[in-house]
Amino acid sequence: MKKVLFLAYHNSENNNVQSTALVRRISQYEDFFSREGFQIEYIVTKNNDVQIDDWNHRTLEIPIAKYYKNKILNKLYVFFIMIIWGDIIGYSFYKNRKTIHTFLEGDYNLIISFFTPRGSIWLGSYLRKKLNTTWWVDLQDSLSEGLDDINLTVGMNWLKKKLAKADQIIHVSPEWATEDKNHIQKEIVYFRHCIPELPHALGNLSSVNNSPAKIIYAGNIHFDAMNPAILANPLTNFHKLIELEYAGIAQIAQILSKMNIPLTMLGQLDKKQLHECYSAADIILILAWNKPGRKVIPSKFYEACAYNKPILIVGNDTGAFQSLFEEWGHPNVINDSEDKIEEALSGFINNNFERFFCVDKCLFPVSDQTSFDRFLSNSLISHS
């Protein structure tokens, strides 16, 4: 039987909170390789908050090595680890390499490392040589992620050396692919996060007419780059007609609660709960990444596209959304001012979605599971 080995931080079984971006991408690979008749196996790091006795796929969990409590000693320790194994995850894999070799059975047609973390790249490079097989790397972030100014040069040189042996490198962003290609001097192809296939059995996906209308916002881990303050006045002005629901971490919930807007806190949701909330909402809110120097589309945007709901994109885009609009043939609907947000909300109330992103307004093909499957199928053929 054909076999593929996934190397990752977590997978969809030991990390199911709000369908984390990295986990969702892995699941889309999993769907493809399952349909192609591959036996899928995982090596992931242990999530101490989740206990799984019966995995869907054969899986090895590796405990993460501990840090030093002394800050100075720990800084030296982390730097030493980085120049050899990439990060603490790579070191954890190295420490447990005997366990890993015991876990591995027979031949593998393909190994795929999922980045971040860098440790999955170390393990992929190591196993490619040991198993003499094809190795792909899927990048869901810029290779500079997690490297400060002091460690950037050393870290990028480490990545360049390790990735030189990769048979294919796949990025989620055309901008990051170009940037990282220049850094490591190696060809990188890209395929955006794809719009997921919805589990229709979980609920009715038809439009809902709530009163007041519900806007759901799920997820924000970079408050400085995705600041919702621009929403305060528009939502206050429309408080009788529009209500915001927030699903995510407590720190952001506390910030939102101080904005004096109509707000319902949902807490952190699992995949099924989030699906049900998206299905019941009237509008899905996405905050654009507005920190200069980096072009980012939040992965939640692609998830939101699956629900056939108007998507309100708010904030100062640094260019990533503009690139996607051009690629998919969609009008520019970035709402980067309070006036535009109020115009969008007023339009919604009057069934005018001109200032919203709607998948059915795209003139060109979007990235969905079918096109992703075709991309992966062609990649398998070219590397067979």
C-alpha positions in Angstrom: 0.0 0.0 0.0 1.2 3.5 -0.8 2.2 5.5 2.3 2.7 9.1 3.1 4.2 10.5 6.3 3.1 13.9 7.6 5.5 15.8 10.0 3.8 18.6 11.9 3.3 20.4 15.1 -0.3 19.2 15.6 -3.0 17.7 13.4 -6.8 17.9 13.4 -7.1 15.3 16.1 -4.9 16.8 18.8 -5.7 20.4 17.9 -9.4 21.2 17.1 -9.8 24.7 18.6 -11.4 26.9 16.0 -9.8 24.9 13.2 -6.3 26.3 13.5 -4.8 27.4 10.2 -2.0 24.9 10.1 -4.3 22.0 11.0 -6.8 23.0 8.4 -4.2 22.9 5.6 -3.0 19.5 6.8 -6.6 18.2 6.7 -6.8 19.2 3.1 -3.7 17.2 2.2 -5.2 14.4 4.3 -8.4 14.5 2.2 -6.5 14.2 -1.0 -4.1 11.4 0.0 -7.0 9.4 1.5 -8.9 9.6 -1.8 -5.7 8.6 -3.6 -5.5 5.4 -1.5 -2.5 6.3 0.6 -2.0 5.2 4.1 -1.4 8.3 6.1 0.8 8.4 9.2 1.7 11.3 11.4 4.6 12.4 13.6 3.5 15.4 15.7 4.3 17.0 19.0 2.3 16.1 22.0 -0.6 18.4 23.0 -0.8 18.0 26.8 -4.4 19.4 26.8 -5.7 16.6 24.6 -5.7 12.9 25.3 -6.4 10.6 22.3 -6.6 6.9 22.8 -7.8 5.9 19.3 -6.3 7.9 16.4 -7.9 8.0 13.0 -4.4 7.6 11.4 -1.4 5.9 12.8 0.3 8.7 14.8 3.3 9.2 17.0 3.3 12.0 19.5 6.6 13.4 20.6 6.9 15.4 23.9 8.4 18.9 23.6 11.7 19.4 25.4 11.7 21.7 28.3 13.2 25.2 28.4 15.6 26.6 31.1 14.1 28.9 33.7 17.2 31.1 33.8 16.6 33.7 31.0 20.3 34.1 30.0 21.0 30.4 30.0 17.8 29.8 28.1 18.7 32.3 25.4 22.0 30.6 24.8 20.2 27.2 24.8 17.6 28.3 22.3 20.3 29.8 20.0 22.4 26.6 20.1 19.3 24.5 19.3 18.4 26.8 16.4 21.7 26.5 14.6 21.5 22.7 14.7 17.9 21.6 14.8 16.0 24.8 13.9 14.0 25.2 17.1 12.9 23.4 20.2 10.6 21.2 18.1 13.5 20.0 16.0 15.5 19.3 19.1 12.6 17.3 20.6 12.4 15.2 17.4 16.2 14.7 17.6 16.0 13.6 21.3 13.3 11.0 20.4 14.8 9.8 17.1 15.1 6.2 18.4 11.4 6.3 19.2 10.7 7.7 15.7 12.7 4.9 14.0 10.8 2.3 16.0 7.5 3.9 14.9 8.4 3.9 11.2 7.4 0.7 9.3 8.3 -0.2 5.8 8.7 2.1 2.9 7.2 5.6 2.5 6.4 7.0 -0.9 6.4 10.6 0.4 7.3 12.7 3.4 5.7 16.1 3.9 6.9 18.6 6.5 4.5 21.3 7.5 5.9 24.7 8.5 5.7 26.2 11.0 7.7 25.0 13.1 11.2 24.7 11.7 11.6 21.5 13.6 9.3 19.7 11.1 11.8 20.7 8.4 14.7 19.3 10.3 12.9 16.0 10.8 11.9 15.9 7.1 15.5 16.5 6.0 16.7 13.9 8.4 14.2 11.2 7.3 14.6 12.0 3.6 18.2 10.8 3.9 17.4 7.9 6.2 14.5 6.6 4.2 15.7 7.6 0.7 12.4 8.9 -0.4 10.7 12.0 -1.8 10.3 15.0 0.5 7.9 17.9 0.2 7.7 21.0 2.4 4.4 23.0 2.8 5.0 26.5 4.1 2.1 28.3 5.8 4.2 31.3 6.8 7.1 33.4 5.7 10.4 31.5 6.5 11.4 34.4 8.6 8.6 33.7 11.0 9.9 33.3 14.6 13.3 34.8 13.8 14.2 38.1 15.3 16.7 40.5 13.8 19.6 39.0 15.8 18.8 35.4 14.6 17.5 36.2 11.1 20.7 35.6 9.1 21.6 32.4 11.0 18.1 31.1 10.8 17.7 31.7 7.1 21.1 30.2 6.3 20.0 27.1 8.3 16.7 26.9 6.3 18.5 27.4 3.0 20.8 24.5 3.7 18.0 22.2 4.9 15.5 23.0 2.1 18.1 22.5 -0.6 17.3 18.8 -0.5 13.5 19.2 -0.6 12.0 17.8 -3.8 9.1 20.3 -3.8 8.3 23.4 -1.7 4.8 24.7 -1.7 3.7 28.0 -0.2 0.3 29.4 0.7 1.1 33.0 -0.5 2.5 34.2 -3.8 4.1 37.2 -2.0 5.8 34.9 0.5 6.8 32.5 -2.2 8.7 35.2 -4.1 10.3 36.6 -0.9 11.4 33.2 0.3 12.6 32.0 -3.1 15.0 35.0 -3.1 16.2 34.0 0.4 16.9 30.3 -0.2 17.7 30.5 -3.9 15.4 27.5 -4.7 12.2 27.2 -6.7 9.0 27.6 -4.7 5.5 27.0 -6.1 2.4 28.3 -4.4 -1.2 27.3 -3.8 -3.3 29.5 -1.6 -5.2 28.1 1.3 -8.2 26.6 -0.3 -11.8 27.2 0.5 -12.8 24.1 2.5 -15.6 21.7 1.8 -18.3 22.2 4.4 -19.6 19.3 6.6 -23.2 20.0 5.4 -24.6 17.5 7.9 -23.8 19.9 10.7 -26.4 22.5 10.0 -28.4 24.5 7.6 -26.1 26.8 5.5 -28.9 29.0 4.1 -28.9 32.7 4.9 -30.3 33.8 8.2 -32.3 37.0 8.8 -31.5 37.9 12.4 -32.7 41.0 14.1 -30.4 42.6 14.9 -28.2 41.3 12.2 -25.3 39.2 13.5 -21.7 39.8 12.5 -19.4 37.0 13.6 -15.7 37.6 14.1 -13.5 34.6 14.9 -9.9 34.8 15.7 -7.2 37.4 16.2 -3.7 36.5 17.5 -1.9 39.7 16.3 -3.8 42.6 17.9 -1.2 45.1 16.8 -1.6 44.1 13.2 -5.3 43.4 13.2 -6.8 46.1 15.4 -10.6 46.2 15.6 -10.8 49.7 17.0 -11.9 51.0 13.6 -15.2 49.2 14.1 -16.2 51.0 17.3 -18.0 54.1 15.9 -19.7 52.3 13.0 -21.1 49.5 15.2 -22.1 52.0 17.8 -24.0 54.0 15.2 -25.7 50.9 14.0 -26.2 49.3 17.4 -30.0 48.8 17.0 -29.5 46.9 13.7 -26.1 45.2 14.0 -24.6 43.0 16.8 -21.1 41.6 16.9 -20.3 38.1 18.1 -16.7 37.3 19.0 -15.2 33.8 19.1 -11.6 33.7 20.2 -9.1 34.2 23.0 -9.9 36.0 26.2 -7.3 38.8 25.7 -9.0 40.0 22.6 -12.5 39.6 24.2 -11.4 41.9 27.0 -10.2 44.6 24.5 -13.5 44.3 22.5 -15.6 44.6 25.7 -14.1 48.0 26.4 -15.2 49.4 23.0 -18.8 50.0 24.1 -20.4 48.2 21.2 -23.2 45.6 21.0 -21.2 42.4 21.7 -21.8 38.8 22.4 -18.8 36.7 23.7 -18.7 33.1 22.4 -15.4 32.0 23.8 -13.1 29.7 22.0 -15.0 27.2 19.9 -14.2 23.8 18.4 -14.6 23.2 14.7 -18.2 22.1 14.9 -19.3 25.0 17.2 -17.6 27.5 14.9 -19.3 26.0 11.9 -22.7 26.4 13.5 -22.0 30.0 14.5 -20.8 30.8 11.0 -23.9 29.2 9.5 -26.2 31.2 11.8 -24.5 34.6 11.1 -25.6 37.2 8.6 -22.1 38.7 8.0 -18.6 37.2 8.6 -16.0 39.8 9.6 -12.4 39.6 8.6 -9.8 42.1 9.8 -7.1 42.9 7.2 -3.5 42.7 8.3 -2.3 46.3 8.5 1.2 46.0 9.8 3.7 47.4 7.2 6.3 45.2 5.7 4.3 42.0 5.5 1.5 40.9 3.2 -0.9 38.6 4.9 -4.4 37.2 4.3 -5.8 35.7 7.5 -6.6 32.0 6.9 -10.0 32.5 8.4 -10.9 34.4 5.2 -10.7 31.2 3.1 -12.8 29.4 5.7 -15.4 32.2 5.6 -15.7 31.9 1.8 -17.2 28.5 2.2 -20.4 29.8 3.8 -21.8 31.9 0.9 -22.2 34.8 3.3 -21.2 38.4 2.7 -17.7 38.9 4.1 -16.9 42.3 5.6 -13.1 43.0 5.2 -12.0 45.8 7.5 -8.7 47.6 8.0 -5.7 48.9 6.0 -4.6 46.0 3.7 -0.8 45.9 3.0 -1.4 44.4 -0.4 -2.2 40.7 0.1 -6.0 41.2 -0.4 -5.4 43.4 -3.5 -3.3 40.6 -5.0 -6.0 38.0 -4.3 -8.8 40.3 -5.7 -6.8 40.5 -9.0 -6.1 36.8 -9.1 -9.8 35.9 -8.4 -11.3 38.7 -10.4 -13.2 40.4 -7.6 -13.7 44.1 -7.0 -11.7 45.8 -4.3 -13.9 45.7 -1.2 -11.4 46.7 1.5 -13.2 48.9 4.1 -10.3 50.9 5.4 -12.3 53.8 6.9 -15.2 54.3 9.2 -17.2 55.8 6.4 -16.7 52.8 4.2 -17.7 50.4 7.0 -20.9 52.4 7.6 -21.6 52.4 3.9 -21.2 48.6 3.9 -23.5 48.2 6.9 -26.1 50.5 5.5 -25.9 48.7 2.2 -26.4 45.3 3.9 -29.5 46.5 5.6 -30.8 47.4 2.2 -29.7 44.2 0.5 -26.8 45.9 -1.2 -23.5 43.9 -0.9 -21.3 46.2 -3.0 -18.8 46.7 -0.2 -18.7 43.0 0.8 -16.6 40.1 -0.6 -18.8 37.5 -2.1 -17.4 34.4 -3.8 -20.0 34.4 -6.5 -18.8 37.8 -7.6 -15.4 36.3 -8.6 -14.7 36.3 -12.3 -11.9 33.8 -12.2 -11.5 30.3 -10.5 -10.9 30.4 -6.8 -8.7 28.0 -4.8 -10.9 25.2 -3.7 -10.4 21.5 -2.7 -11.0 20.3 -6.3 -8.3 22.6 -7.7 -6.0 21.8 -4.8 -6.4 18.0 -5.5 -5.6 18.6 -9.1 -2.5 20.6 -8.1 -1.3 17.8 -5.7 -2.1 15.1 -8.3 0.1 16.8 -10.9 2.8 17.2 -8.3 2.8 13.5 -7.5 3.1 12.7 -11.2 6.0 15.0 -11.7 7.9 13.6 -8.7 7.1 9.9 -9.3 
